[in-house]
Amino acid sequence: MQFLNFKIENFRGIQDMSLDFSFSPQSHVYTLVGLNESGKTTILEAINWCSPNLDKSLDPLDLPGYNIADAHTLIPISKRSNFNGKISSMVTIAPSIADQLKIKAYALKELKIKLIGDLGSFSVQRKKNFKDSRLVKEDSGIDKCKTRKEALIVMRGSH
């Protein structure tokens, strides 16, 4: 699996940021360099927040503060009194052939959807919407689908 891009919006101190990894597709290691309090850890937290391993901490010592238990802590500090908008972290992925086979097997077994052909690159987004600094409950796109075909369209990004 290759990460092509990360897009972060309104995540703590980051208003809008995009990290493009497609310019050097053979690289496996990237470094974040910056002054103290410039947002390096926030970038890593936003990337981790988009991960499916939501129960795992970024910190190998499990120090307090690295797990995101309350979505309100994600609201930028300057906007916490009256935030209307979304907080999001999105990753664009190009799965390898082996990854595509695993995704297809999962979709067939768990979602009863048969995915055909090359999956190509796709994006996974995690977001929270707020109105008057209160978390707005939303259903996922797949939950709203009435048929397998609609779910497939949502999963393929054509919705």
ChimeraX attribute file (.defattr): number of C-alpha atoms within 10 A of each C-alpha:
attribute: neighborCount
match mode: 1-to-1
recipient: residues
	/A:1	12
	/A:2	16
	/A:3	17
	/A:4	19
	/A:5	17
	/A:6	22
	/A:7	18
	/A:8	25
	/A:9	19
	/A:10	18
	/A:11	23
	/A:12	22
	/A:13	17
	/A:14	18
	/A:15	11
	/A:16	12
	/A:17	14
	/A:18	13
	/A:19	12
	/A:20	13
	/A:21	17
	/A:22	14
	/A:23	9
	/A:24	9
	/A:25	10
	/A:26	9
	/A:27	10
	/A:28	9
	/A:29	5
	/A:30	7
	/A:31	6
	/A:32	9
	/A:33	9
	/A:34	9
	/A:35	7
	/A:36	8
	/A:37	9
	/A:38	12
	/A:39	16
	/A:40	14
	/A:41	14
	/A:42	17
	/A:43	22
	/A:44	12
	/A:45	21
	/A:46	23
	/A:47	17
	/A:48	19
	/A:49	23
	/A:50	19
	/A:51	17
	/A:52	10
	/A:53	9
	/A:54	12
	/A:55	11
	/A:56	15
	/A:57	18
	/A:58	18
	/A:59	11
	/A:60	8
	/A:61	8
	/A:62	11
	/A:63	10
	/A:64	9
	/A:65	10
	/A:66	16
	/A:67	17
	/A:68	17
	/A:69	10
	/A:70	7
	/A:71	14
	/A:72	18
	/A:73	12
	/A:74	21
	/A:75	24
	/A:76	17
	/A:77	13
	/A:78	10
	/A:79	13
	/A:80	16
	/A:81	12
	/A:82	13
	/A:83	19
	/A:84	16
	/A:85	17
	/A:86	17
	/A:87	24
	/A:88	20
	/A:89	26
	/A:90	21
	/A:91	20
	/A:92	19
	/A:93	17
	/A:94	18
	/A:95	19
	/A:96	14
	/A:97	13
	/A:98	9
	/A:99	13
	/A:100	18
	/A:101	15
	/A:102	13
	/A:103	15
	/A:104	17
	/A:105	16
	/A:106	15
	/A:107	16
	/A:108	13
	/A:109	11
	/A:110	8
	/A:111	14
	/A:112	11
	/A:113	16
	/A:114	15
	/A:115	18
	/A:116	7
	/A:117	8
	/A:118	10
	/A:119	17
	/A:120	12
	/A:121	15
	/A:122	14
	/A:123	16
	/A:124	15
	/A:125	15
	/A:126	15
	/A:127	17
	/A:128	17
	/A:129	17
	/A:130	19
	/A:131	12
	/A:132	13
	/A:133	16
	/A:134	15
	/A:135	16
	/A:136	12
	/A:137	9
	/A:138	9
	/A:139	7
	/A:140	9
	/A:141	13
	/A:142	16
	/A:143	8
	/A:144	11
	/A:145	14
	/A:146	9
	/A:147	9
	/A:148	14
	/A:149	12
	/A:150	16
	/A:151	19
	/A:152	19
	/A:153	14
	/A:154	16
	/A:155	17
	/A:156	15
	/A:157	11
	/A:158	8
	/A:159	10
